[in-house]
Amino acid sequence: MSKFSWGWGHSFKNYLLMFDLQDNELQEPILDVAAGASSFNAEMHGRGYYVVSADPLYALSMPDLKLKIDRMGQTLRQWIEQHKAQFLLRDKAAFEDLIAKQKAMANIFIQDFQEGVYAKRYVADPLPNLSFSHAQYALALCANFLFDGPYAKDMDFQLKAILEMCRVAREVRIFPLLDDSGEVSQHVAPLMAVLQSKNYGVEIREVPFHLQKNGNAMLRVWSNECQL
């Protein structure tokens, strides 16, 4: 399943801040999971880096994809307006700027999509069943999906999704840790405990990206094979 019907798009700059990405990490193969209509892949490709984005959304035809993205953008605008107390937006101008950036990122994605599909940079894989090999990627990134998306209340799915990302990447980073009420998900702590019991390393790390009041932290998960 893809992101919420109001799914966010994210840019290269967003991801640098959300996931505290360092220059050396950008040199490694990265998987963007439940990526939606983000410009991150296109921008990384333009800089000579290698990213694969996975989302069932990419199975749509181009006309249907454009229509879906337009509808998601409209719903996102409404959702933010209804939940504006969660956000660090100074005024109406800041809100309009946020929406304009969402549209710009979606346009970059659309312009890159067909070329990216041909190059196998966009694949229609769903969680928790990814088609990639064991440890094929250095990093798997997942934004605005596990805790504030359609599976926000399904801890079993969240665990399966995290373990599947851990299978295909040496390290997984998840942002944000908030549910759709703007509070840290009650599933974060028990999931961390289960992952530790399965011999995974876990860390909550503060990050520079801070759009929602409580939303400036990501979850890192890594296997024993990961050289930290």
C-alpha positions, 0 to 999 in steps of 0.5 A: 500500500502507498502513503496516506491519501494525503501523502507527502513529497520530499526533496533532497534538502528535506531528506538531508535534514530528516535523515541526518544524511552525511556526504559519505552516505550519499555515495552509497546505494540508497533505497527510498521506501514508500517514496510517493511523489518525492523529488529526492530520487530525481535530485540525487540522480542529477547529482550523480548518486544512486537511489531506487524508490519503491512505492505501489503508486508507481504501477499507475499509468502516467495519466492516473499517476498525475491525477492521483498526485493532484488529489493527494496534494489537495487532500494534504492541503486540507489535512494541514489546515485541519491540523495546523496546531501540529505545525511550526508555520508562522503565518499563512504565507509559510503555509502557502510556501509549504504547499507550493514546495509540495507541488514543485517536488511533485512536478520534478518527480513527474518529469523524471518518472518515465526515464526513472522507470526505464532505468529501474530507479522507480519500482512498484514494490510494496512493504513488507514484500520488497523484491531486492536482495539481502543487504543490497542497499546501504540505507533504506529510508522511510518518510511519513509512512509507518507511524502516521500513514495507513498502518499507524495502528498496526504494529504487526505490519510496522514490525514486518515492514522494518524487518523487511527493510533491514533485510535489504539494507544495512541500516534503516532510518524512519521519520517521523516518529509521530502518529497522525495526532502529532504525538510520538507513536505509542508503538515506537518503544515496544517496536524498539524492544522487539528489535533489540530482542532480535539483535538489532541495534536501535537509536532515536536520533534528533535531526535538524528537520523540524516542521511539526512541533514534536517531529524532530527525531528519526529512528535508526535500526541496523543489523549486526552486519552493519559496520558503524 
